[in-house]
Amino acid sequence: MIVSRTPYRISFFGGGTDYPDWYTKNGGSVLSTTINKYCYISAKYNTNLDVINHKIIWSHIENVYSFKDILHPAVREGLLKMQMNETKGLEIYHSGDLPARTGIGSSSSFCVGLINSLANLNEKPLNETDLALKAIELEQNILNEKVGSQDQIAASFGGFNKIIFNKDSSFNVEKIEIKQETLSTLNKNMSLYYTGTRIGRNSSDVISDMVNNFDSNYSLLTELESFVEEGIALLKKSDISNFGKLLNESWKIKKSLGKEISNEHINEIYDTAINCGAYGGKILGAGGAGFIMFIIPESNKTTLKEKLKNCTEVPFEFENSGSKIILNSKSV
């Protein structure tokens, strides 16, 4: 049995410039971190000697005889891409610390974790770069999802990074050298709230306005990317309040890029946080629902929690491991 553990991510600045339609023309970059909330994927060969079938357990339980009959698109196409042996029954189980369709990068973490587990089951482990590239290919080119490229890289590498996207579709990951004391202070002055799941809409639907209008939004996206270096500089000076205020400016721009990114409910939550003393924040991922994050003085977090009684606060810490195999046992 192989079990992979793959982190979810929080993106601070540069979102939107990680889409191929943008960075193959203009380049791009983002600032993000992974957190200690994970997607777990276990994979093993079926020990039932009488019947060769494949069992996939997610929000459904699937028992099929052929890969092509698997309902879960990422699993179905992932098995084919990784050239798994269909004559040997496979069992794949997914469990996540946080719900899907919430902007936390869950779909990309799933793809990264799945590929990592299958590669190790095949005894052909991948490095972080190849793992990210295969996950990007699976989501963008095989599943034809209109998604960016930062989440797969963040999940594969882990840590607090600047991710640079080059016009030739290559990427570079730069670990941000920040004092541990600053990271600890930032973590203590952050709040993450769950506002609900996008029902019936995936990130491609929510972000379509932005992606379809890259040319007309050139100046806004260029400004969003400029915040990456500005944000890094503020963190290196341990300036958490201005980092939060910069996030506020970024959010104002981001929500203007598409009509589905924010809504009355999200705006009300955001305004409540600002009135409670938050410096800034943003909805994570494409938007519309899911997780919203704030930079707020630690002393004000209790007041915010009292005001946001209809939302669930999710405590977290930064993590540096990326996708890892936490169990590799041939005896199970």
Rosetta silent file (secondary structure, phi, psi, omega in degrees, C-alpha in Angstrom):
SEQUENCE: MIVSRTPYRISFFGGGTDYPDWYTKNGGSVLSTTINKYCYISAKYNTNLDVINHKIIWSHIENVYSFKDILHPAVREGLLKMQMNETKGLEIYHSGDLPARTGIGSSSSFCVGLINSLANLNEKPLNETDLALKAIELEQNILNEKVGSQDQIAASFGGFNKIIFNKDSSFNVEKIEIKQETLSTLNKNMSLYYTGTRIGRNSSDVISDMVNNFDSNYSLLTELESFVEEGIALLKKSDISNFGKLLNESWKIKKSLGKEISNEHINEIYDTAINCGAYGGKILGAGGAGFIMFIIPESNKTTLKEKLKNCTEVPFEFENSGSKIILNSKSV
SCORE:     score description
SCORE:     0.000 S_00000001
   1 L     0.000  139.508  175.067    0.000    0.000    0.000 S_00000001
   2 E  -116.059  134.302  174.663    1.112    3.528   -0.824 S_00000001
   3 E  -127.945  122.776  175.182   -0.270    6.573    1.014 S_00000001
   4 E  -104.067  149.485  175.527    0.522   10.105   -0.113 S_00000001
   5 E  -125.705  118.617 -173.000   -0.085   13.254    1.918 S_00000001
   6 E  -125.507  127.723 -174.521   -0.397   16.447   -0.117 S_00000001
   7 E   -78.093  157.050  167.344   -0.917   19.933    1.368 S_00000001
   8 E   -88.584  170.687 -173.767   -3.474   22.558    0.419 S_00000001
   9 E  -131.836  158.711  168.625   -2.288   26.089   -0.260 S_00000001
  10 E  -119.971  124.410  178.024   -2.981   29.746    0.454 S_00000001
  11 E  -101.858  132.206 -178.274   -2.110   32.166   -2.352 S_00000001
  12 E   -95.492  -56.740 -172.814   -1.376   35.773   -1.421 S_00000001
  13 E  -136.641  153.765  172.851   -0.488   37.696   -4.570 S_00000001
  14 L    93.044   -3.281  179.454   -0.258   37.278   -8.347 S_00000001
  15 L   -55.828  138.063 -175.257   -3.268   35.006   -8.864 S_00000001
  16 L   106.652  -37.276  178.492   -4.475   35.135  -12.464 S_00000001
  17 L   -81.090    0.970  177.800   -0.967   35.486  -13.895 S_00000001
  18 L   -95.977    8.614  177.281   -0.524   31.715  -13.393 S_00000001
  19 L   -89.321  135.077 -177.368   -2.920   30.872  -16.243 S_00000001
  20 H   -54.223  -38.004  179.504   -1.218   29.640  -19.445 S_00000001
  21 H   -60.763  -25.104  177.640   -3.229   32.045  -21.604 S_00000001
  22 H   -90.223  -55.003 -167.859   -1.594   34.861  -19.628 S_00000001
  23 H   -75.858  -20.047  175.891    1.941   33.748  -18.843 S_00000001
  24 H   -71.131  -16.123  175.797    2.793   32.320  -22.271 S_00000001
  25 H  -101.944  -36.882 -169.137    2.382   35.901  -23.540 S_00000001
  26 H  -122.288   -8.670 -168.413    3.452   37.970  -20.543 S_00000001
  27 L    73.196  173.263 -179.443    5.154   35.756  -17.985 S_00000001
  28 E  -171.733  169.568  176.019    3.767   35.693  -14.453 S_00000001
  29 E  -161.762  154.528  178.174    4.470   35.081  -10.783 S_00000001
  30 E  -139.415  159.013  171.623    2.664   34.350   -7.523 S_00000001
  31 E  -118.471  122.421 -176.736    3.428   34.325   -3.812 S_00000001
  32 E  -148.771  168.479  174.928    1.920   31.407   -1.921 S_00000001
  33 E  -142.390  154.404  171.453    2.369   28.998    0.957 S_00000001
  34 E   -96.267  157.134 -177.630    1.185   25.528    1.823 S_00000001
  35 E  -126.276  167.857 -174.641   -0.566   24.790    5.113 S_00000001
  36 E   -85.865   47.236  167.969   -0.881   21.783    7.404 S_00000001
  37 E  -123.156  133.698 -163.872   -4.216   20.666    5.970 S_00000001
  38 E  -132.348  159.236  169.021   -3.892   17.738    3.616 S_00000001
  39 E  -106.138  129.572  179.739   -5.323   15.493    0.943 S_00000001
  40 E  -112.457  130.941  176.844   -4.579   11.787    1.485 S_00000001
  41 E  -127.504  120.746  173.270   -4.546    9.240   -1.355 S_00000001
  42 E  -107.253  143.895  179.677   -3.956    5.554   -0.732 S_00000001
  43 E  -139.928  132.625  177.530   -3.341    3.115   -3.573 S_00000001
  44 E  -152.310  159.738  174.871   -2.875   -0.643   -3.437 S_00000001
  45 E   -81.326  140.640 -178.999   -3.372   -3.688   -5.571 S_00000001
  46 L   -64.439  132.273  179.671   -6.531   -5.658   -4.940 S_00000001
  47 L   -95.448    3.399  177.002   -5.908   -8.850   -2.950 S_00000001
  48 L   -76.006  109.267 -174.838   -9.164  -10.479   -4.096 S_00000001
  49 L   -81.819  -13.556 -177.067   -7.870  -13.381   -6.195 S_00000001
  50 L   -83.292  -39.288 -176.154  -11.308  -14.424   -7.461 S_00000001
  51 L  -130.540  127.401  176.739  -12.387  -11.217   -9.189 S_00000001
  52 L   -93.478  103.939  174.805  -10.167   -8.583  -10.783 S_00000001
  53 L  -140.469  170.866 -176.827  -11.911   -5.268  -10.326 S_00000001
  54 E  -115.876  133.139  179.774  -11.009   -1.741   -9.341 S_00000001
  55 E  -115.430  124.426  179.144  -12.395    0.028   -6.281 S_00000001
  56 E  -120.743  122.044 -177.950  -12.379    3.827   -6.082 S_00000001
  57 E  -117.719  114.723  174.079  -13.590    5.441   -2.856 S_00000001
  58 L  -137.758 -125.032  172.835  -14.253    9.172   -2.757 S_00000001
  59 L   -76.642  -12.087  171.957  -17.684   10.764   -2.208 S_00000001
  60 L  -117.375  165.417  169.817  -18.887    7.693   -4.128 S_00000001
  61 E  -115.983  115.368 -177.395  -17.825    4.073   -3.908 S_00000001
  62 E  -109.547  135.466  170.804  -17.051    2.690   -7.339 S_00000001
  63 E  -126.673  110.722 -175.051  -16.466   -0.939   -8.282 S_00000001
  64 E  -133.162  160.836  178.596  -15.566   -1.312  -11.950 S_00000001
  65 L   -98.449  -17.108 -176.985  -13.830   -3.813  -14.212 S_00000001
  66 L  -133.966  143.619  177.832  -12.270   -1.282  -16.570 S_00000001
  67 H   -55.601  -38.165 -174.752  -10.503    2.044  -16.043 S_00000001
  68 H   -66.535  -14.473 -179.942  -12.714    3.661  -18.696 S_00000001
  69 H   -91.695   -1.827  179.997  -15.789    2.975  -16.548 S_00000001
  70 L   -70.866  131.920 -178.277  -14.499    4.999  -13.588 S_00000001
  71 L   -75.137  -39.844 -176.231  -16.697    8.032  -12.910 S_00000001
  72 L   -66.968  112.423 -172.753  -14.069   10.198  -11.193 S_00000001
  73 H   -62.243  -40.414 -178.222  -12.422   11.957  -14.163 S_00000001
  74 H   -67.125  -38.195  178.275   -9.064   12.668  -12.512 S_00000001
  75 H   -68.776  -47.258 -179.465   -8.716    9.052  -11.324 S_00000001
  76 H   -56.176  -52.189 -176.780   -9.845    7.612  -14.658 S_00000001
  77 H   -75.383  -29.613  177.895   -7.473    9.734  -16.721 S_00000001
  78 H   -65.595  -41.396  178.020   -4.721    9.600  -14.118 S_00000001
  79 H   -62.491  -39.982  179.315   -4.614    5.813  -14.218 S_00000001
  80 H   -69.544  -42.302 -178.762   -4.343    5.887  -17.998 S_00000001
  81 H   -63.581  -39.528 -178.233   -1.689    8.622  -17.975 S_00000001
  82 L   -83.179    2.936  176.154    0.435    6.760  -15.445 S_00000001
  83 L    53.770   46.919  177.068    0.068    3.579  -17.541 S_00000001
  84 L   -70.127  149.892 -178.080   -1.147    1.495  -14.642 S_00000001
  85 L   -76.400  109.793 -175.879   -1.615   -2.225  -15.263 S_00000001
  86 L   -74.020  -15.328  179.803   -5.354   -2.742  -15.784 S_00000001
  87 L   -79.071   -9.249  176.277   -5.061   -6.518  -15.385 S_00000001
  88 L  -109.442  123.759 -178.256   -4.267   -6.023  -11.703 S_00000001
  89 L   -62.344  136.159 -179.292   -7.149   -4.795   -9.576 S_00000001
  90 E  -115.415  143.438  172.018   -6.504   -1.411   -7.969 S_00000001
  91 E  -120.118  124.814 -179.446   -7.972    0.127   -4.838 S_00000001
  92 E  -126.851  130.231 -178.130   -7.764    3.889   -4.471 S_00000001
  93 E  -127.956  134.012  178.992   -9.077    5.795   -1.464 S_00000001
  94 E  -117.518  137.296  171.867   -9.282    9.558   -0.993 S_00000001
  95 E  -143.385  137.391 -179.209   -9.710   11.514    2.214 S_00000001
  96 E  -127.968  145.286  177.632   -9.268   15.256    2.671 S_00000001
  97 L   -70.181  -26.775 -177.086   -8.963   17.496    5.712 S_00000001
  98 L  -129.225  153.800 -177.474  -10.984   20.215    3.952 S_00000001
  99 L   -71.223  158.132  178.421  -13.920   20.080    1.520 S_00000001
 100 L   -78.555  166.703  178.657  -13.571   20.348   -2.253 S_00000001
 101 L    57.917   43.610 -177.321  -14.613   23.342   -4.371 S_00000001
 102 L  -128.363    8.639  175.432  -13.574   25.794   -1.672 S_00000001
 103 L    82.486    8.083 -175.646  -10.603   27.635   -3.219 S_00000001
 104 L   -94.520    3.265 -179.812   -7.963   25.910   -1.126 S_00000001
 105 L    86.238   25.205 -172.392   -6.409   24.136   -4.131 S_00000001
 106 H   -66.014  -37.997 -177.389   -8.071   20.800   -3.407 S_00000001
 107 H   -66.824  -39.766  178.873   -8.427   19.590   -7.011 S_00000001
 108 H   -72.027  -37.983  175.882   -4.749   20.151   -7.754 S_00000001
 109 H   -62.279  -37.666  177.008   -3.681   18.605   -4.434 S_00000001
 110 H   -61.795  -48.405 -177.890   -5.796   15.591   -5.349 S_00000001
 111 H   -63.845  -42.192  178.513   -4.101   15.267   -8.758 S_00000001
 112 H   -63.100  -46.891 -179.583   -0.624   15.712   -7.284 S_00000001
 113 H   -64.059  -39.968  178.661   -1.323   13.181   -4.518 S_00000001
 114 H   -62.660  -49.610 -178.939   -2.850   10.687   -6.951 S_00000001
 115 H   -62.791  -39.603  179.385    0.106   10.860   -9.347 S_00000001
 116 H   -62.728  -44.217  179.698    2.557   10.627   -6.457 S_00000001
 117 H   -65.170  -45.660 -177.778    0.855    7.510   -5.080 S_00000001
 118 H   -67.006  -39.249  178.572    0.568    5.815   -8.473 S_00000001
 119 H   -61.574  -40.393  179.901    4.176    6.614   -9.426 S_00000001
 120 H   -75.105  -31.043  174.439    5.407    5.028   -6.195 S_00000001
 121 H   -64.528  -33.938  176.485    3.090    2.047   -6.623 S_00000001
 122 L   -81.040   -0.981 -177.035    4.787    1.582  -10.006 S_00000001
 123 L    60.404   36.535  176.349    8.158    1.971   -8.233 S_00000001
 124 L  -132.241   67.210 -176.376    8.921    5.006  -10.415 S_00000001
 125 L   -61.760  152.979 -176.722    8.920    7.947   -7.964 S_00000001
 126 L  -113.494  149.278  171.513    8.944   11.489   -9.329 S_00000001
 127 L   -79.839  174.370 -174.071   10.799   14.604   -8.224 S_00000001
 128 H   -61.092  -40.478 -178.192    8.856   17.759   -7.349 S_00000001
 129 H   -65.077  -48.432 -179.357    9.190   19.336  -10.796 S_00000001
 130 H   -66.076  -35.250  177.813    8.028   16.273  -12.728 S_00000001
 131 H   -62.331  -45.873  179.138    5.204   15.718  -10.241 S_00000001
 132 H   -64.258  -43.818 -178.257    3.952   19.270  -10.763 S_00000001
 133 H   -63.714  -39.956  179.033    4.267   19.078  -14.550 S_00000001
 134 H   -68.204  -36.718  178.193    2.321   15.836  -14.758 S_00000001
 135 H   -67.804  -40.226  176.665   -0.432   17.245  -12.544 S_00000001
 136 H   -61.972  -45.093  179.234   -0.626   20.401  -14.694 S_00000001
 137 H   -61.731  -42.086 -179.693   -0.832   18.285  -17.835 S_00000001
 138 H   -61.297  -48.563 -176.334   -3.554   16.107  -16.311 S_00000001
 139 H   -72.243  -46.026 -171.481   -5.742   19.041  -15.264 S_00000001
 140 H   -84.640  -42.133 -171.208   -5.175   21.421  -18.167 S_00000001
 141 H   -99.435  -28.590 -178.446   -4.543   19.219  -21.203 S_00000001
 142 H   -97.579  -47.446  177.914   -6.285   15.921  -20.438 S_00000001
 143 L   -84.471  -11.546  178.569   -9.231   16.989  -18.289 S_00000001
 144 L    57.043   38.166  175.801   -9.398   20.331  -20.152 S_00000001
 145 L   -84.048  137.690  178.064  -10.010   22.270  -16.959 S_00000001
 146 L   -85.525   77.877 -177.427   -9.547   26.031  -17.201 S_00000001
 147 L  -124.936  160.934  176.304   -7.251   26.225  -14.179 S_00000001
 148 L   -80.155 -172.289 -175.999   -3.993   27.946  -13.375 S_00000001
 149 L  -115.899   -0.405 -176.402   -0.618   26.331  -12.729 S_00000001
 150 H   -75.662  -35.360 -172.265    0.308   27.583   -9.262 S_00000001
 151 H   -66.065  -41.236 -179.213   -1.642   25.069   -7.173 S_00000001
 152 H   -64.531  -37.859 -179.676    0.020   21.965   -8.612 S_00000001
 153 H   -71.210  -45.205  179.025    3.471   23.479   -8.067 S_00000001
 154 H   -58.470  -45.260 -178.145    2.689   24.662   -4.532 S_00000001
 155 H   -65.881  -35.217 -178.603    1.327   21.220   -3.588 S_00000001
 156 H   -73.672  -42.426 -174.007    4.355   19.421   -5.073 S_00000001
 157 H   -90.508  -38.737 -175.366    7.077   21.614   -3.534 S_00000001
 158 L    72.617  163.110  174.757    5.466   22.880   -0.320 S_00000001
 159 L    94.578 -177.621 -178.618    6.614   25.894    1.649 S_00000001
 160 L   -95.395  109.505 -169.620    6.528   29.674    1.291 S_00000001
 161 E  -135.141  151.366  159.400    7.482   30.373   -2.328 S_00000001
 162 E   -96.598  123.198  178.589    7.583   32.798   -5.180 S_00000001
 163 E  -108.160  122.571 -177.126    6.617   30.786   -8.257 S_00000001
 164 E  -105.613  129.257  179.328    7.723   32.305  -11.568 S_00000001
 165 E  -107.701  123.433 -176.374    5.985   31.348  -14.813 S_00000001
 166 L   -96.712  159.088 -176.135    8.000   31.762  -17.995 S_00000001
 167 L   -64.857  -22.236  179.167    6.699   32.384  -21.499 S_00000001
 168 L   -88.458   13.000  178.616    7.989   28.981  -22.641 S_00000001
 169 L    76.009    2.979  172.287    5.700   27.320  -20.024 S_00000001
 170 L   -80.391  169.965  178.888    8.601   26.424  -17.742 S_00000001
 171 E  -144.169  159.243  175.249    8.600   27.591  -14.125 S_00000001
 172 E  -128.366  141.401  177.646   10.982   28.413  -11.300 S_00000001
 173 E  -114.069  119.732  178.936   10.355   28.039   -7.588 S_00000001
 174 E  -112.050  113.208  175.484   12.145   30.472   -5.279 S_00000001
 175 E   -65.954  130.804 -177.822   11.985   29.711   -1.572 S_00000001
 176 L   -86.440  122.627 -179.948   11.370   32.951    0.299 S_00000001
 177 L   -84.332   98.249 -179.210   13.937   33.579    3.008 S_00000001
 178 L  -123.977  140.241  177.958   11.839   34.989    5.857 S_00000001
 179 L   -57.012  139.850  178.891   12.712   34.987    9.539 S_00000001
 180 H   -59.370  -35.334  178.489   10.956   32.218   11.441 S_00000001
 181 H   -62.646  -38.677  178.501    9.794   34.822   13.948 S_00000001
 182 H   -67.264  -43.480  177.857    8.111   36.765   11.115 S_00000001
 183 H   -61.225  -41.299  178.864    6.394   33.643    9.774 S_00000001
 184 H   -63.817  -41.852  178.486    5.164   32.829   13.264 S_00000001
 185 H   -65.507  -42.719  177.927    3.826   36.374   13.705 S_00000001
 186 H   -60.049  -45.672  179.916    2.136   36.266   10.295 S_00000001
 187 H   -59.169  -42.432 -179.166    0.536   32.934   11.137 S_00000001
 188 H   -69.448  -23.373 -178.345   -0.777   34.282   14.450 S_00000001
 189 L  -104.312   26.082  174.932   -2.198   37.329   12.686 S_00000001
 190 E  -120.425  145.141  173.831   -4.090   35.349   10.040 S_00000001
 191 E  -129.986  136.427  179.681   -7.628   33.989   10.170 S_00000001
 192 E  -120.816  123.693 -177.376   -9.101   31.446    7.761 S_00000001
 193 E  -123.636  139.692  176.336  -12.883   31.053    7.527 S_00000001
 194 E   -94.072  121.060 -176.694  -15.040   28.566    5.653 S_00000001
 195 L  -102.621   -5.541 -177.050  -18.035   30.275    4.025 S_00000001
 196 L   125.365  167.853 -177.270  -19.510   27.253    2.242 S_00000001
 197 L  -100.087  144.485  172.991  -18.922   25.210   -0.907 S_00000001
 198 L   -65.927  120.734 -178.669  -19.612   26.290   -4.473 S_00000001
 199 L   -94.414  118.566  174.404  -22.709   24.290   -5.429 S_00000001
 200 L    74.773    5.339 -179.329  -22.824   23.096   -9.022 S_00000001
 201 L  -133.016  131.644  175.166  -20.038   25.404  -10.181 S_00000001
 202 L   -98.731  178.514 -175.385  -16.345   24.657  -10.504 S_00000001
 203 H   -63.219  -31.155  179.332  -13.501   27.152  -10.586 S_00000001
 204 H   -60.595  -39.842  179.145  -13.537   27.237  -14.398 S_00000001
 205 H   -65.950  -44.787 -174.628  -17.072   28.625  -14.354 S_00000001
 206 H   -66.889  -37.333 -171.253  -16.295   31.253  -11.718 S_00000001
 207 H   -93.627    0.568 -171.828  -13.090   32.499  -13.325 S_00000001
 208 H   -58.882  -38.392  178.969  -14.261   32.492  -16.963 S_00000001
 209 H   -57.787  -46.097 -178.125  -14.819   36.272  -17.090 S_00000001
 210 H   -64.713  -46.955 -176.451  -11.238   36.959  -16.064 S_00000001
 211 H   -64.732  -37.910 -178.209   -9.691   34.388  -18.409 S_00000001
 212 H   -75.546  -10.512 -176.891  -11.757   35.551  -21.383 S_00000001
 213 L  -125.095   33.086  179.654  -10.731   39.175  -20.821 S_00000001
 214 L   -56.983  -44.621 -176.004   -7.006   38.915  -20.192 S_00000001
 215 L   -62.852  -44.430 -177.880   -6.159   41.431  -22.945 S_00000001
 216 L   -73.700  -18.899  179.459   -8.579   44.100  -21.714 S_00000001
 217 L  -103.774   20.809 -174.889   -7.429   43.545  -18.102 S_00000001
 218 H   -53.508  -49.049 -175.209   -3.709   43.715  -18.924 S_00000001
 219 H   -65.798  -36.385 -179.727   -2.939   46.698  -16.690 S_00000001
 220 H   -69.231  -42.707  179.942   -4.846   45.250  -13.712 S_00000001
 221 H   -69.272  -34.905  175.868   -3.144   41.852  -13.912 S_00000001
 222 H   -63.528  -39.411  177.342    0.243   43.509  -14.326 S_00000001
 223 H   -66.256  -41.508  178.057   -0.453   45.491  -11.162 S_00000001
 224 H   -59.377  -40.444  179.974   -1.509   42.314   -9.327 S_00000001
 225 H   -68.801  -32.658  179.909    1.773   40.670  -10.264 S_00000001
 226 H   -63.496  -23.747  179.347    3.749   43.714   -9.053 S_00000001
 227 H   -69.410  -19.114 -179.622    2.337   43.052   -5.581 S_00000001
 228 H   -60.685  -55.357 -179.542    4.335   39.791   -5.420 S_00000001
 229 H   -66.527  -37.200  178.651    7.700   41.500   -5.003 S_00000001
 230 H   -63.295  -41.580  178.542    6.168   44.244   -2.868 S_00000001
 231 H   -65.059  -41.369  178.108    4.656   41.641   -0.562 S_00000001
 232 H   -61.278  -43.444 -179.956    7.941   39.751   -0.260 S_00000001
 233 H   -61.626  -39.416  179.150    9.751   42.986    0.625 S_00000001
 234 H   -66.272  -41.152  178.719    7.215   43.746    3.356 S_00000001
 235 H   -65.659  -37.548  179.256    7.582   40.269    4.867 S_00000001
 236 H   -66.988  -22.274  175.296   11.361   40.577    4.863 S_00000001
 237 L   -94.725    3.961 -178.565   10.894   43.782    6.898 S_00000001
 238 L    59.786   32.604 -177.653    8.410   41.965    9.178 S_00000001
 239 L   -95.422   79.360 -174.018    5.783   44.558    8.214 S_00000001
 240 H   -69.229  -37.664 -177.233    2.648   42.448    8.710 S_00000001
 241 H   -64.441  -45.159  179.535    0.175   45.352    8.816 S_00000001
 242 H   -73.078  -26.470  172.258    1.221   46.769    5.447 S_00000001
 243 H   -61.619  -43.904  178.029    1.349   43.228    4.023 S_00000001
 244 H   -65.768  -39.532  179.277   -2.320   42.956    4.996 S_00000001
 245 H   -66.847  -34.737  176.036   -3.133   46.377    3.549 S_00000001
 246 H   -66.097  -37.183  176.832   -1.485   45.366    0.280 S_00000001
 247 H   -62.073  -36.959  177.198   -3.671   42.264    0.288 S_00000001
 248 H   -62.438  -43.448  177.749   -6.682   44.573    0.620 S_00000001
 249 H   -64.051  -39.394  178.631   -5.607   46.489   -2.488 S_00000001
 250 H   -63.730  -41.164 -179.831   -5.097   43.219   -4.337 S_00000001
 251 H   -63.900  -39.441  178.656   -8.571   42.016   -3.369 S_00000001
 252 H   -58.868  -39.867  179.405  -10.177   45.199   -4.697 S_00000001
 253 H   -72.614  -46.020 -175.741   -8.592   44.544   -8.076 S_00000001
 254 H   -58.247  -44.893 -175.682   -9.264   40.810   -8.125 S_00000001
 255 L   -71.114  -13.517  176.414  -12.996   41.100   -7.490 S_00000001
 256 L   -83.517   -8.934 -174.384  -13.287   43.607  -10.361 S_00000001
 257 L   -83.811  -13.002 -179.952  -11.968   41.001  -12.831 S_00000001
 258 L  -164.558  142.717 -174.966  -15.107   38.856  -12.923 S_00000001
 259 L   -71.898  -16.324 -178.052  -18.715   39.074  -11.797 S_00000001
 260 L   -95.725   -7.452 -173.628  -18.635   35.628  -10.150 S_00000001
 261 L   -67.322  -42.026  176.635  -15.514   36.190   -8.020 S_00000001
 262 L  -126.435  173.938  179.038  -17.375   37.924   -5.197 S_00000001
 263 L  -158.435 -179.624 -176.397  -21.001   38.399   -4.208 S_00000001
 264 H   -59.555  -40.473 -179.307  -23.119   40.092   -1.562 S_00000001
 265 H   -64.550  -47.345  179.640  -22.456   37.331    0.988 S_00000001
 266 H   -64.150  -43.096  179.739  -18.678   37.424    0.514 S_00000001
 267 H   -61.344  -37.916  179.396  -18.632   41.237    0.553 S_00000001
 268 H   -65.506  -42.762  177.902  -20.572   41.274    3.821 S_00000001
 269 H   -63.040  -43.953 -178.834  -18.100   38.874    5.451 S_00000001
 270 H   -62.973  -45.923 -179.610  -15.160   40.903    4.168 S_00000001
 271 H   -63.235  -36.349  177.174  -16.603   44.204    5.400 S_00000001
 272 H   -61.103  -43.092  179.901  -17.264   42.652    8.809 S_00000001
 273 H   -64.501  -42.814  178.542  -13.617   41.645    9.081 S_00000001
 274 H   -61.728  -41.102  178.949  -12.396   45.109    8.096 S_00000001
 275 H   -67.486  -21.382  176.922  -14.708   46.645   10.711 S_00000001
 276 L   -89.572    4.707  175.453  -13.183   44.263   13.266 S_00000001
 277 L   104.648    5.160  177.746   -9.719   45.616   12.520 S_00000001
 278 L   -64.573  141.287  176.789   -8.486   43.365    9.706 S_00000001
 279 L   -76.289  -33.788 -178.032   -5.843   44.992    7.521 S_00000001
 280 E   177.480 -179.704 -179.633   -6.995   43.073    4.465 S_00000001
 281 E  -179.537 -167.594  179.349   -7.878   39.681    3.084 S_00000001
 282 E  -170.741  154.670  168.060   -9.186   37.794    0.079 S_00000001
 283 E   -77.372  139.786 -178.417  -11.388   34.940   -1.010 S_00000001
 284 L   -85.315  150.724  177.316   -9.114   32.008   -1.856 S_00000001
 285 L    70.705 -149.611 -176.115   -9.003   30.417   -5.269 S_00000001
 286 L   -65.858  -36.333  179.666  -11.405   31.379   -8.026 S_00000001
 287 L   111.809 -169.107  179.020  -13.954   32.838   -5.614 S_00000001
 288 L    90.196  -30.370  179.495  -17.724   32.765   -5.299 S_00000001
 289 L  -177.625 -167.170  176.609  -17.617   30.797   -2.033 S_00000001
 290 L    92.444 -141.211 -175.398  -15.227   28.623   -0.064 S_00000001
 291 E   -92.346  139.693  174.319  -12.436   29.899    2.169 S_00000001
 292 E  -124.054  138.505 -173.346  -11.760   33.535    2.930 S_00000001
 293 E  -121.860  142.218  179.566   -8.545   34.636    4.621 S_00000001
 294 E  -130.053  146.621  165.604   -7.743   37.775    6.610 S_00000001
 295 E   -98.669  116.205 -172.260   -4.652   39.454    7.993 S_00000001
 296 L  -146.536  140.389  177.943   -5.866   40.745   11.366 S_00000001
 297 L   -53.504  137.093 -178.071   -4.187   41.637   14.690 S_00000001
 298 H   -54.080  -34.565 -178.383   -4.156   38.594   16.937 S_00000001
 299 H   -68.524  -16.453 -177.740   -5.911   40.631   19.641 S_00000001
 300 H   -99.558   -4.223 -172.536   -8.898   41.213   17.310 S_00000001
 301 H   -67.711  -34.741  178.564   -9.436   37.610   16.226 S_00000001
 302 H   -64.235  -42.622  178.274  -11.861   36.745   19.050 S_00000001
 303 H   -61.512  -42.979  178.810  -14.091   39.694   18.135 S_00000001
 304 H   -61.714  -42.673 -179.496  -14.073   38.619   14.484 S_00000001
 305 H   -62.588  -37.431  177.776  -15.021   35.065   15.418 S_00000001
 306 H   -65.985  -35.347 -179.646  -17.975   36.353   17.434 S_00000001
 307 H   -75.620  -31.892 -177.420  -19.154   38.425   14.465 S_00000001
 308 L  -101.190   55.166 -176.400  -18.772   35.588   11.947 S_00000001
 309 L   -66.439  -23.931 -178.976  -20.876   33.047   13.841 S_00000001
 310 L   -88.530    0.483  176.409  -22.259   31.581   10.608 S_00000001
 311 L  -114.659  157.109 -179.299  -18.777   30.793    9.294 S_00000001
 312 E  -106.772  121.849  175.978  -16.324   28.213   10.581 S_00000001
 313 E   -78.630  137.043 -179.593  -12.824   29.290   11.559 S_00000001
 314 L  -118.927  104.957  176.915  -10.134   26.795   10.558 S_00000001
 315 L   -65.672  147.920 -179.619   -6.873   27.011   12.547 S_00000001
 316 L  -156.940  166.377  171.270   -3.752   26.180   10.528 S_00000001
 317 L  -133.750  155.299  174.658    0.008   26.450   10.426 S_00000001
 318 E   -67.732  151.946  176.831    2.415   26.884    7.536 S_00000001
 319 E  -137.621  161.418 -174.175    4.155   23.734    6.307 S_00000001
 320 L  -124.464    3.824 -167.184    7.202   23.030    4.140 S_00000001
 321 L   -85.405  -29.704 -171.556    6.982   19.394    3.097 S_00000001
 322 L    68.206 -167.822 -178.352    4.917   19.388   -0.100 S_00000001
 323 L   -71.098  125.246 -177.762    3.487   16.083   -1.332 S_00000001
 324 E  -131.721  151.718  170.851    5.095   13.171    0.514 S_00000001
 325 E   -88.060  115.984 -177.173    4.707    9.411    0.688 S_00000001
 326 E  -101.101   -9.750  172.389    3.912    8.710    4.332 S_00000001
 327 E  -147.246  129.209  174.977    3.426    4.944    3.917 S_00000001
 328 E  -138.559   93.824 -173.136    5.099    2.590    1.477 S_00000001
 329 L  -129.101  122.046  177.591    4.400   -0.964    2.511 S_00000001
 330 L   -85.891   -5.144 -176.258    4.465   -4.031    0.297 S_00000001
 331 L   -95.409   -5.046 -177.012    3.108   -6.183    3.118 S_00000001
 332 L  -106.975    0.000    0.000   -0.320   -4.488    3.327 S_00000001
